[in-house]
Amino acid sequence: MSVLWRSGAGRLCAAARSAIPCIWRGNYFSSGNEPAEHNPVTPMLRHLMYKIKSTGPITVAEYMKEVLTNPAKGYYVYRDMLGEKGDFITSPEISQIFGELLGIWFVSEWMAAGKNTAFQLVELGPGRGSLMEDILRVFSQLGSVLKNCDISIHLVEVSQKLSETQALTLTEEKIPLERDAGSPVYMKGVTKSGIPISWYQDLQDVPKGYSFYLAHEFFDVLPVHKFQKTPQGWREVLVDIDPQVSDKLRFVLAPCATPAEAFIQHEETRDHVEVCPEAGVIIQELSQRIELTGGAALIADYGHDGTKTDTFRGFCGHKLHDVLLAPGTADLTADVDFSYLRRMAQGKVASLGPVTQQTFLRNMGIDVRLKILLDKSDEPSVRQQLLQGYTMLMNPEKMGERFHFFALLPHQRLHGGSRQLKSCQSKPSAAPVAGFGELAWR
Ligand code: SAH
């Protein structure tokens, strides 16, 4: 594997990150019906079988939550699943340009909203910390613009293993767990560029205050309930023990209506739907915070606008994986329904998008950035990786059209006026939101 060089802290540099294999989680897979060639009895499978034997079949949401984030055995809790040696690859792991452009987006929104003297940058599900590292490098580069601004970083992460990796990436230190059991902060430190950084298990624990929020490939791992339309009405898909094959799980339909049905729209026309109440709760929290204190949220993921049906799938070792086999050894994911996120904002804030990753990155100036990096590099392997990374991020057949960007912003951001304006000042017209409209070069 050829990992690209990076120059010293604070200098924007190379762009591609690793040899680009592999599979990204936007790929599709039908769930559950593949032949069970290899179904090792994992500790998670034993745990789930015990649970189902004692209380009956469980919802797909409960299955997903247990498999991914159970504090003792969850897939996310003790492993690094990202990159070439892991199970899947994400855009920030493919190219540094991705994080650099997102860093510029936050600075541009901070400026458009009136350059507050302080802000928190909050990331949900930061993976290895690569995206935040690239964003912070841009902040350092733009030091003259941000010099009078007090920035703090807040990471929401359930994985012990990944939080250790994030700490090493961002602070270059091994950070011990906080001893104060009463504090919601479980780790804290200072980044390489001197910015205070804290870790939390839950968004609710992050201090309320003027903040920018980022969630990249986070919403797709939140648990979904699955429903099938039947002549008797909606029936929830449940996970049960297969009576025919030992140590095997199977999908069944609930015999009667279940509570999560309340999340399905009355006018729903699809015959299979996935709903993610946890995503709704997080969007409501973000919307309330942004309405109250300003800021913005940028959400990037693969998904649809309320049109897709069965998208629940698994990934293991860069291969698609039957979601019910060897639970705990593979990533589980479902496409994000952006129409649901928009509804859950409940009009408290304005939403923009979803726009495709290709559109967003092009509007953010990825072509110009690529050209600058190519012009700077004589090394053929570096140039090749830059171009491969660009293709992976932008090609509609790869990540360009599967992934989408979606933003939540205060209403006044789109309709002119900033929080700092006194009522006697005249209302300026709103600057366009970068990424969601075409870039105008002046
Ligand atoms: N954003 C990163 C990682 C995506 S993988 C990237 O794009 O590379 C999903 C991330 O969300 C991981 O860091 C995982 O540990 C974290 N995660 C999963 N469920 C979570 C939850 N319920 N709360 C907080 N973090 C969670």
Boltz pocket constraint, residues with backbone or C-beta under 6 A from the ligand:
constraints:
  - pocket:
      binder: B
      contacts: [[A, 69], [A, 76], [A, 82], [A, 90], [A, 91], [A, 92], [A, 93], [A, 124], [A, 125], [A, 126], [A, 127], [A, 128], [A, 131], [A, 156], [A, 157], [A, 158], [A, 159], [A, 162], [A, 201], [A, 215], [A, 216], [A, 217], [A, 218], [A, 221]]
      max_distance: 6.0
